[in-house]
Amino acid sequence: MRGWVKQAEIDAGQAPGVTTVEAARIKELEDEVRELRRANEILKTASRFSPRRSSTAS
């Protein structure tokens, strides 16, 4: 119960801290970064197995 009261005070601007909206946005961005890093690793791995094309090919 105290946690809820403290968070309500933060959300109302009466206490310092991260608001509920900010915390949700931070979590969303962290999830997105995690997914992008995962996708980047998959692409790096896949690029190791794909044949390289010459930049001077006609």
Sequence and secondary structure as in RCSB ss.txt:
>XXXX:A:sequence
MRGWVKQAEIDAGQAPGVTTVEAARIKELEDEVRELRRANEILKTASRFSPRRSSTAS
>XXXX:A:secstr
 HHHHHHHHHHTTSS S  HHHHHHHHHHHHHHHHHHHHHHHHHHHHHHS    TT  
